[in-house]
Amino acid sequence: ATRGGGPAPGVVRAFRPVRLTLTPAAPGPVVRYTTDGTPPTITSPAADGPVAVEKTTAVRFASFDAAGRRGPERCVQVTMYPTRAAVDPGPTRAGLELRWFAAGADRATATPDGKRAVAGFPATAAELPPKRPAVLSGFVRVPEAGVYRFDLPSKEAFRVGTGAEWAVEPTGYFVALEAGWHPLDVAADTKDGKVSVVGPLKWVGPGGSGPVPADNLAAAK
């Protein structure tokens, strides 16, 4: 976070160190920057070239003229995500697996009451056990390493990757993944006679954007 106010930041999401070329809002002979959240001053380091960033931080910068007058400030918020390793899913089949639990159970820790194979995301409440917490489980394959944003139209909680936490993010769920297969869990319940989770699962990443292709989803046999 920035301290002492500051402009609304641009955003860079990364899974390995990055080098930022700082383009100030107004031209000047010297661009100075900070990485501790404070505004840049005449004594701040000069950006003589791209600035290396290795951890989550806010880079605030501005141009300074020969008299030391500062131009308008800019800010880039760099978020560094730990990379989650790909897994060997073993034998798989197309589609996902639907698991359901006793009413009121914690789906993150409870043993399922039952499970069955499903082709994908359910379209109607009739496809889900009534009034039971449920999970759509399987694996998602990412084509190359990088930071991916996953999103569902229904904004249900889900997690991607080994050791991931359940999360619902208003702007999508961001995670850094190695190329390959990763565990996928999506909460699925019935609410007021309607299915809570609505697909398709979408992603934005190094390989492109849009609905996750069916060939990139699988469940254990």
C-alpha positions in Angstrom: 0.0 0.0 0.0 1.1 3.6 -0.6 1.6 6.0 2.3 0.9 9.7 2.3 -1.8 9.6 -0.3 -0.8 9.1 -3.9 -2.3 8.5 -7.3 -4.5 5.5 -8.2 -2.0 2.8 -9.1 -1.5 0.8 -12.3 -1.3 -2.9 -11.7 1.3 -5.5 -12.6 0.7 -9.1 -11.6 3.8 -11.4 -11.8 5.1 -14.7 -10.7 8.8 -13.9 -11.1 10.9 -10.7 -10.8 10.0 -8.0 -13.3 11.8 -5.0 -14.7 9.6 -1.9 -15.0 10.2 0.9 -17.5 8.9 4.0 -15.6 7.2 6.5 -17.9 6.4 9.7 -16.0 3.2 11.7 -16.4 5.3 14.7 -17.5 8.7 14.7 -19.2 11.8 15.7 -17.3 15.5 15.1 -17.2 15.4 12.7 -14.2 12.8 10.2 -13.1 13.0 9.3 -9.4 11.1 6.5 -7.6 10.4 4.8 -4.3 9.4 1.3 -3.4 8.4 1.8 0.3 5.1 3.5 -0.3 6.3 7.0 0.2 6.2 9.8 -2.4 9.3 10.3 -4.5 11.5 13.2 -3.6 14.6 14.9 -5.0 16.7 12.5 -2.9 15.0 9.3 -4.1 16.9 6.9 -6.4 17.0 7.8 -10.1 15.6 5.4 -12.6 18.5 5.3 -15.1 16.9 2.3 -16.7 14.3 -0.4 -16.0 13.7 -0.8 -12.3 13.9 -4.4 -11.0 11.1 -5.5 -8.7 11.3 -8.9 -6.9 8.4 -8.7 -4.4 5.0 -7.2 -3.9 5.4 -3.4 -3.6 4.1 0.0 -4.8 6.5 1.8 -7.1 5.8 5.5 -7.0 7.7 7.8 -9.4 7.8 11.2 -11.0 10.1 13.4 -13.1 12.2 16.2 -11.6 13.6 19.2 -13.5 17.0 20.8 -13.0 15.7 23.0 -10.2 14.3 20.0 -8.3 10.7 20.7 -9.1 8.6 17.5 -9.2 6.1 16.7 -11.9 2.9 14.7 -11.5 3.3 11.4 -9.7 2.5 8.0 -11.0 2.3 4.6 -9.2 2.5 1.0 -10.2 1.3 -1.7 -7.8 3.3 -4.9 -8.3 1.8 -8.0 -6.8 4.1 -11.1 -6.8 2.2 -14.4 -6.6 3.9 -17.6 -5.4 3.8 -20.2 -8.2 1.9 -23.4 -7.5 3.4 -26.5 -8.9 1.6 -28.7 -11.4 0.5 -32.2 -10.4 0.2 -35.6 -12.0 -3.5 -36.2 -12.1 -3.1 -39.9 -12.9 -5.7 -41.5 -15.2 -8.4 -39.0 -16.1 -11.7 -38.7 -18.0 -13.6 -35.8 -19.5 -15.8 -33.7 -17.3 -15.8 -33.1 -13.6 -16.8 -35.0 -10.4 -19.7 -33.8 -8.2 -19.3 -34.5 -4.5 -22.0 -33.7 -1.9 -22.0 -33.5 1.8 -24.3 -33.7 4.8 -26.4 -30.6 5.4 -24.3 -28.0 7.3 -21.0 -29.8 6.7 -17.8 -27.9 6.0 -17.1 -28.9 2.4 -13.4 -28.1 2.9 -12.9 -30.8 5.5 -15.9 -33.2 5.6 -16.0 -36.6 4.0 -18.4 -36.6 1.0 -21.8 -38.5 1.4 -21.6 -39.4 -2.3 -20.2 -38.5 -5.7 -20.9 -39.0 -9.4 -19.4 -38.0 -12.7 -20.8 -35.0 -14.5 -20.1 -33.6 -17.9 -19.5 -30.1 -16.7 -21.2 -27.3 -14.8 -24.8 -28.1 -13.9 -27.5 -26.2 -15.7 -30.4 -26.8 -13.3 -31.0 -27.4 -9.6 -32.3 -30.9 -10.5 -28.7 -31.9 -11.3 -27.6 -31.2 -7.7 -28.6 -32.9 -4.4 -31.3 -30.7 -2.8 -30.2 -28.6 0.3 -26.7 -30.2 0.4 -23.4 -28.4 0.2 -21.6 -29.8 -2.9 -18.3 -29.4 -4.8 -17.4 -29.7 -8.4 -13.9 -31.2 -8.4 -11.4 -32.1 -11.0 -8.3 -30.7 -12.7 -7.6 -27.7 -15.0 -4.7 -27.7 -17.4 -2.9 -24.4 -18.1 -0.9 -24.2 -21.3 2.1 -22.2 -20.0 3.4 -20.8 -16.7 2.1 -17.4 -15.6 -0.5 -15.5 -13.6 -4.1 -16.6 -14.4 -7.4 -14.9 -13.6 -10.3 -17.4 -13.2 -13.8 -16.2 -13.0 -17.4 -17.6 -12.8 -20.5 -15.7 -13.8 -22.2 -16.8 -10.5 -19.3 -15.6 -8.3 -19.2 -18.8 -6.3 -16.3 -19.7 -4.1 -13.6 -21.8 -5.7 -9.9 -22.7 -5.5 -7.3 -23.6 -8.0 -4.0 -25.4 -7.2 -2.6 -27.5 -4.4 -3.0 -25.9 -1.0 -5.2 -23.1 -2.4 -7.8 -21.4 -0.1 -11.4 -21.1 -1.0 -12.0 -17.6 -2.3 -14.5 -15.3 -4.0 -13.0 -12.3 -5.7 -15.1 -9.5 -7.2 -12.7 -9.1 -10.1 -11.7 -12.7 -10.5 -9.4 -15.2 -8.7 -5.7 -14.6 -9.5 -3.2 -17.4 -9.1 0.3 -18.2 -10.5 0.6 -21.6 -12.0 3.2 -23.8 -13.6 2.2 -25.2 -17.0 0.3 -28.5 -16.6 -2.6 -29.9 -14.5 -3.8 -28.3 -11.2 -6.6 -29.3 -8.8 -9.8 -27.4 -9.2 -12.7 -27.2 -6.7 -15.9 -25.1 -7.2 -18.7 -24.7 -4.6 -22.1 -25.8 -6.0 -25.4 -25.6 -4.1 -29.1 -25.2 -4.7 -30.6 -21.9 -3.6 -34.4 -21.2 -3.8 -34.8 -24.1 -6.2 -32.1 -22.8 -8.5 -28.5 -24.0 -9.1 -26.0 -21.6 -7.5 -23.0 -22.2 -9.7 -23.3 -21.1 -13.3 -20.6 -21.8 -15.9 -18.6 -21.5 -17.9 -15.4 -21.2 -16.0 -13.4 -18.4 -17.7 -9.7 -17.6 -17.6 -7.3 -14.8 -18.7 -3.6 -15.7 -18.9 -0.5 -16.1 -21.0 -2.4 -18.5 -23.3 -5.3 -16.2 -24.1 -8.7 -15.5 -22.6 -12.3 -16.8 -22.6 -14.0 -20.0 -21.4 -11.7 -22.7 -20.3 -11.8 -25.3 -23.2 -13.4 -28.6 -22.3 -10.1 -30.4 -23.2 -8.5 -28.5 -20.4 -10.9 -29.8 -17.7 -10.7 -33.4 -16.4 -11.6 -35.6 -13.5 -9.9 -38.5 -11.9 -11.1 -41.9 -13.1 
